[in-house]
């Protein structure tokens, strides 16, 4: 995915040099478990995530313009649903704990929606959150996504199952916003 810019953020592809910045926020015990992954144990794990997960899936580094700090991730997770037309993609995101509640991830997701519909021609963009993650649900609602379905899913990294709630927005719904 190409770099995107908002008022407060730059969203750009991850590089291996981002491992320290990713580790700085992904090691916090409150960040990963809500999204279904364990806190990163060290920079080597963060580098592996960049190489094996973020780069192949078009997940972007979320950089705060005011200080150049890597504060999160947002982008496609490589999952495609067909219920609302194709092409479609699922977006995922994470954010440094000290940046919660500032509207930064909705700002990033809005940029991804605009790029997805206006530039890439997607029919729908999906997102999912695990039961109880009200902050993630709120991001989806702020971005105009609406509830579509729920299902119990395996959370492999945590060796458990959870109830996942799926929200989506179609290109037509995005255009009339």
C-alpha positions as MATLAB code, in Angstrom:
seq = 'XXXXXXXXXXXXXXXXXXXXXXXXXXXXXXXXXXXXXXXXXXXXXXXXXXXXXXXXXXXXXXXXXXXXXXXXXXXXXXXXXXXXXXXXXXXXXXXXXXXXXXXXXXXXXXXXXXXXXXXXXXXXXXXXXXXXXXXXXXXXXXXXXXXXXXXXXXXXXXXXXXXXXXXXXXXXXXXXX';
ca = [
       0.000    0.000    0.000;
       1.250    3.484   -0.773;
       2.009    5.986    2.004;
      -1.011    7.976    3.187;
      -1.153   11.262    5.063;
      -3.698   12.847    7.391;
      -3.688   16.003    9.459;
      -1.724   14.389   12.305;
      -0.362   11.165   10.826;
       1.783    9.596    8.162;
       0.924    6.011    7.289;
       3.761    4.300    5.458;
       5.011    0.781    4.851;
       6.911   -0.765    7.741;
      10.648   -1.253    7.394;
      12.922   -3.522    9.382;
      14.283   -0.373   11.064;
      10.865    0.003   12.755;
      11.445   -3.006   15.030;
      12.467   -0.896   18.048;
       9.484    1.430   17.643;
       7.086   -1.473   17.237;
       8.516   -3.202   20.294;
       8.169    0.027   22.308;
       4.378   -0.108   22.051;
       3.686   -3.785   21.246;
       5.397   -4.928   24.451;
       2.828   -3.096   26.614;
       0.615   -5.678   28.361;
      -2.639   -3.861   27.491;
      -2.108   -3.480   23.731;
      -1.872   -6.940   22.157;
      -4.245   -9.140   24.144;
      -7.294   -7.082   23.119;
      -6.380   -7.802   19.498;
      -5.544  -11.456   20.060;
      -1.761  -11.428   20.355;
       0.738  -11.640   23.198;
       2.860   -8.644   24.112;
       6.125   -8.750   22.191;
       8.941  -10.281   24.240;
      11.811   -8.449   22.518;
      12.806   -6.476   19.429;
      13.573   -9.715   17.587;
       9.908  -10.695   17.869;
       8.839   -7.280   16.591;
      11.207   -7.678   13.627;
       9.698  -11.091   12.882;
       6.175   -9.580   12.956;
       7.265   -6.869   10.528;
       8.816   -9.414    8.154;
       6.198  -12.163    8.383;
       2.928  -10.307    9.040;
       3.055   -6.587    8.292;
       5.055   -6.519    5.056;
       3.140   -9.310    3.277;
      -0.272   -7.919    4.308;
       0.109   -4.209    3.481;
      -0.116   -3.119    7.108;
       1.195    0.418    7.498;
       3.234    2.006   10.270;
       1.299    4.853   11.910;
       3.706    7.727   12.489;
       2.742   10.798   14.513;
       3.769   13.889   12.541;
       4.426   16.065   15.593;
       7.409   13.983   16.744;
       7.982   11.277   14.117;
       7.189    8.515   16.599;
       5.869    5.131   15.469;
       2.657    4.870   17.500;
       0.733    2.073   15.848;
      -0.198    0.014   12.837;
      -3.163    0.082   10.488;
      -3.900   -1.645    7.246;
      -5.043   -4.730    5.463;
      -4.795   -8.039    7.277;
      -5.144  -10.261    4.224;
      -8.659  -11.534    4.955;
     -11.352  -11.266    2.324;
     -15.100  -11.648    2.836;
     -17.523  -11.805   -0.085;
     -20.919  -11.065    1.485;
     -20.879   -7.379    0.462;
     -19.185   -7.765   -2.907;
     -15.636   -8.027   -4.095;
     -12.954   -6.961   -4.032;
     -13.065   -6.552   -0.275;
     -10.500   -6.563    2.503;
     -10.343   -6.530    6.287;
      -8.541   -3.720    8.064;
      -6.802   -4.124   11.408;
      -5.066   -1.685   13.715;
      -3.168   -1.276   16.968;
      -2.083    1.769   18.916;
       0.407    2.619   21.658;
      -1.314    2.631   25.056;
      -0.343    6.247   25.839;
      -2.060    7.376   22.604;
      -5.478    5.840   23.299;
      -8.488    8.163   23.320;
      -7.060   10.815   20.968;
      -8.897    9.808   17.778;
      -5.677    8.790   16.039;
      -6.726    5.334   14.833;
     -10.087    6.515   13.439;
      -8.078    9.157   11.554;
      -5.772    6.442   10.171;
      -8.644    4.103    9.258;
     -10.483    6.927    7.478;
      -7.405    7.463    5.299;
      -7.324    3.740    4.495;
     -11.042    3.756    3.644;
     -10.595    6.738    1.323;
      -7.663    5.023   -0.422;
      -9.512    1.682   -0.584;
     -12.638    3.075   -2.191;
     -11.355    6.049   -4.219;
      -8.050    4.629   -5.470;
      -8.269    0.840   -5.266;
     -11.923    0.307   -6.177;
     -12.852   -1.936   -3.257;
     -16.514   -2.886   -2.842;
     -16.350   -3.208    0.956;
     -13.967   -2.911    3.885;
     -14.424   -5.104    6.939;
     -13.081   -4.949   10.486;
     -13.532   -7.195   13.509;
     -13.120   -6.874   17.239;
     -13.218   -9.402   20.034;
     -16.064   -9.245   22.520;
     -15.385   -6.647   25.202;
     -13.036   -4.470   23.139;
     -15.263   -1.398   23.188;
     -12.479    0.909   21.982;
     -12.041   -1.061   18.763;
     -15.796   -1.189   18.238;
     -15.909    2.589   18.648;
     -13.236    3.045   15.956;
     -15.413    1.094   13.529;
     -18.504    3.100   14.400;
     -16.670    6.434   14.044;
     -15.565    5.334   10.582;
     -19.129    4.586    9.456;
     -18.918    0.805    9.687;
     -21.985   -1.076   10.834;
     -22.486   -4.456   12.466;
     -22.758   -7.418   10.089;
     -22.162  -10.686   11.978;
     -20.612  -12.402   14.996;
     -18.920  -15.760   15.311;
     -16.713  -17.705   17.691;
     -13.172  -17.976   16.349;
      -9.882  -19.520   17.408;
      -7.291  -17.028   18.663;
      -4.203  -19.030   17.845;
      -1.581  -16.814   19.487;
      -3.413  -16.943   22.814;
      -4.540  -20.580   22.454;
      -8.208  -19.774   23.096;
     -11.468  -19.038   21.326;
     -13.285  -15.696   21.371;
     -16.461  -14.156   20.077;
     -15.590  -11.855   17.167;
     -17.930   -9.128   15.942;
     -17.627   -8.038   12.309;
     -18.431   -4.557   11.057;
     -18.158   -3.313    7.471;
     -18.747   -0.388    5.180;
     -19.503   -0.637    1.474;
     -18.243    1.816   -1.121;
     -21.817    3.122   -1.566;
     -22.211    3.663    2.208;
     -18.862    5.454    2.274;
     -19.822    7.685   -0.658;
     -23.089    8.866    0.933;
     -21.364    9.742    4.229;
];
